[in-house]
Amino acid sequence: MNAASSPIPSAQRTARSDGEDTRARLLLAALRLFSERGYAQTSVRAIAEAAGTNVAAIAYHFGDKARLYSATFYELFGSASTLIPTFADPSLDLDQALGCYFAGFLEPLKHDDLATQSVRLHVRELLEPTHVWHELIDRECRAPHMALIQVLQRHMRVRTVDDDLHRLAFSIAGLVMQLWTQRDALQAIAPQLTHPGQTDLWADRLTGYALAMVNGEMARRQAARAPRRASRTTAPKAPQ
């Protein structure tokens, strides 16, 4: 989900070589069919026909079905891991870091139909794990989570990563996942909020909400430390 690696819908593609165009059409066709049918029920022939090419083109551009399937997760929207250097930049303050975090993860939502297909693809992979599952966990979940942990630890001046810091990071990431996975519910309840033009405003608002979460956790930690400090400074009573 890299902001610098945006998908290229057919209506927006500029002139390019036949090879590049074929690769793009195969990726878009594969995303649609894999998200609708799943990996096992989608044939390379069906993908080739949907892309207006032949099976040999899949072998030429991707090698085989398994590699094409992997490519649908990373080439259209990029990898979440590629966002890490941007939002984890030590020169950013927390507001800026979180702003980059949400802007990067929400940018694909500007491409509404493809984002919906991508969500379906990820849900299918969750329910019917394939060869890409462990790689997805490492690249798309663990790596950005640990990078966010480091950002929070640095700005909150927490010496040791504890369970509550993990809870905070998962909660912040949950704000992104809510928009990604609850598209149908949002469309039914507040359709005006699902328009691609709302994406930047969502990123701005979620940054504010996340900052409030961080401030709340910092206040909780301070309150938890206060009784311990008080008990250490209270002089023992003299025996009666």
C-alpha positions in Angstrom: 0.0 0.0 0.0 2.6 2.5 -1.0 1.5 6.0 -2.0 4.3 6.1 -4.5 3.1 2.9 -6.2 -0.5 3.8 -7.2 -2.6 1.4 -9.3 -3.2 2.5 -12.9 -6.8 1.9 -14.0 -7.1 1.3 -17.7 -8.9 4.6 -18.3 -5.9 6.5 -16.9 -3.1 4.6 -18.4 -0.9 6.6 -20.8 0.7 5.1 -23.9 3.3 2.5 -23.0 5.0 -0.5 -24.6 2.9 -3.6 -25.3 4.8 -5.5 -22.7 4.1 -3.1 -19.9 0.4 -2.8 -20.9 0.0 -6.6 -21.0 1.6 -6.9 -17.5 -0.8 -4.2 -16.1 -3.8 -5.9 -17.7 -2.8 -9.3 -16.3 -2.4 -7.8 -12.8 -5.8 -6.1 -12.9 -7.5 -9.2 -14.3 -5.8 -11.4 -11.7 -6.8 -9.1 -8.8 -10.5 -9.2 -9.9 -10.6 -13.0 -10.4 -8.6 -14.0 -7.4 -10.7 -11.8 -5.2 -13.9 -13.2 -6.6 -13.0 -16.9 -6.8 -9.9 -17.4 -4.7 -6.5 -18.8 -5.7 -7.5 -22.5 -6.2 -10.6 -21.8 -8.3 -8.9 -19.3 -10.6 -7.2 -20.7 -13.7 -4.4 -19.0 -15.6 -6.5 -19.5 -18.7 -9.3 -17.5 -17.2 -6.9 -14.7 -16.2 -5.4 -14.6 -19.7 -8.8 -14.4 -21.3 -9.9 -11.6 -19.0 -6.8 -9.7 -19.8 -7.2 -10.2 -23.5 -4.0 -12.1 -23.9 -2.7 -15.7 -23.7 -1.3 -18.1 -21.1 2.2 -17.7 -22.5 2.1 -14.0 -21.5 1.6 -15.0 -17.8 4.6 -17.3 -18.1 6.7 -14.5 -19.7 5.8 -11.8 -17.2 5.4 -13.7 -14.0 6.7 -17.2 -14.4 3.6 -19.0 -13.1 0.3 -18.7 -11.4 1.8 -18.6 -7.9 4.1 -15.6 -8.7 1.2 -13.8 -10.4 -0.9 -14.3 -7.3 1.9 -12.9 -5.1 2.3 -9.9 -7.5 -1.4 -9.0 -7.1 -0.7 -8.2 -3.4 2.3 -6.0 -4.0 2.6 -4.5 -7.5 -0.8 -2.7 -7.7 -0.6 -0.9 -4.3 2.9 -1.5 -3.3 4.0 -3.0 0.1 3.2 -1.6 3.5 6.9 -2.1 4.3 7.9 0.6 1.8 6.0 3.2 3.8 8.3 2.6 6.9 11.1 4.9 5.8 8.6 7.7 5.4 6.5 7.5 8.7 9.4 6.3 10.8 11.8 9.1 9.8 13.4 10.2 13.1 13.4 13.8 12.0 9.5 13.9 12.1 7.6 14.9 15.2 4.8 12.6 16.2 2.1 14.5 14.5 4.0 14.4 11.2 4.9 10.7 11.6 1.3 9.7 12.2 0.2 11.9 9.3 2.5 10.1 7.0 1.4 6.8 8.4 -2.3 7.4 7.7 -1.8 9.1 4.4 0.3 6.2 3.1 -2.0 3.4 4.3 -5.2 5.2 3.1 -3.9 6.4 -0.3 -5.1 3.2 -2.1 -8.7 4.1 -1.1 -8.6 6.8 -3.7 -9.0 4.0 -6.2 -12.3 2.7 -4.9 -13.0 -0.3 -7.0 -9.5 -1.7 -6.8 -9.3 -1.1 -3.1 -12.5 -3.1 -2.7 -11.1 -6.0 -4.7 -7.9 -5.8 -2.7 -9.8 -6.1 0.6 -11.6 -9.2 -0.8 -8.3 -10.7 -1.8 -6.8 -10.2 1.6 -9.9 -11.6 3.3 -9.8 -14.7 1.1 -6.2 -15.2 2.0 -7.1 -14.9 5.6 -9.8 -17.6 5.3 -8.0 -19.8 2.7 -4.2 -19.3 3.4 -1.8 -20.0 0.5 1.9 -19.8 -0.1 1.9 -16.0 0.4 0.4 -16.0 3.9 3.6 -16.0 6.0 5.2 -13.4 3.8 2.1 -11.2 4.1 2.3 -11.4 7.9 6.0 -10.4 7.9 5.9 -7.7 5.2 2.5 -6.2 5.6 1.8 -6.7 9.4 4.9 -7.4 11.5 7.3 -5.0 9.8 5.1 -1.9 9.9 3.8 -2.7 13.4 7.3 -2.9 14.8 8.2 0.4 13.0 5.2 2.1 14.5 6.2 0.7 17.9 9.6 2.3 17.5 8.0 5.7 16.6 5.8 5.5 19.7 8.6 4.4 21.9 10.8 7.3 20.8 8.2 10.0 21.1 6.6 8.7 24.3 10.1 8.1 25.8 9.2 4.6 26.9 12.3 2.7 27.8 11.0 -0.8 27.3 8.4 -2.1 24.8 5.6 -3.6 26.9 2.2 -5.0 26.2 0.5 -1.7 26.5 2.7 -0.2 23.8 1.7 -3.1 21.5 -2.0 -2.5 22.4 -1.6 1.2 21.4 0.1 0.4 18.1 -2.6 -2.2 17.2 -5.3 0.3 18.1 -3.8 2.9 15.9 -3.5 0.4 13.0 -7.1 -0.6 13.7 -8.2 2.9 12.6 -6.8 2.1 9.2 -8.3 -1.4 9.1 -11.8 0.0 10.0 -11.8 2.0 6.8 -10.4 -0.8 4.7 -12.6 -3.6 5.9 -15.8 -1.8 6.6 -16.4 -0.2 3.2 -19.8 -1.8 2.8 -21.0 -0.7 6.2 -19.7 2.8 5.6 -21.4 2.9 2.2 -24.7 1.9 3.9 -24.5 4.2 6.9 -22.7 7.3 5.6 -22.0 7.0 1.9 -20.6 10.5 1.6 -17.6 9.4 3.7 -16.6 6.7 1.3 -15.9 9.0 -1.7 -12.3 8.9 -2.8 -12.1 12.7 -2.3 -12.6 12.1 1.4 -9.4 10.1 1.8 -7.1 13.0 2.7 -9.6 14.4 5.2 -9.8 10.9 6.8 -6.0 10.8 7.1 -6.0 14.2 8.8 -8.8 13.2 11.2 -7.3 9.8 12.1 -4.0 11.5 12.8 -5.8 13.6 15.4 -7.6 10.6 16.9 -4.4 8.7 17.1 -2.7 11.6 18.9 -5.5 11.6 21.4 -4.9 7.9 22.0 -1.2 8.5 22.5 -1.9 11.3 24.9 -4.4 9.2 26.8 -1.9 6.3 27.1 0.8 8.7 28.3 -1.6 10.1 31.0 -2.4 6.6 32.1 1.2 5.7 32.5 1.9 8.9 34.5 -1.1 8.2 36.8 0.1 4.6 37.3 3.6 5.8 38.3 2.3 8.5 40.7 1.3 6.1 43.6 4.6 4.3 43.4 6.5 7.6 43.6 4.3 8.7 46.5 4.9 5.5 48.4 8.6 5.9 48.1 8.6 9.4 49.4 6.2 8.9 52.3 8.2 8.7 55.5 7.3 5.7 57.8 5.3 6.6 60.8 7.1 6.5 64.2 6.1 3.6 66.4 3.5 4.4 69.1 
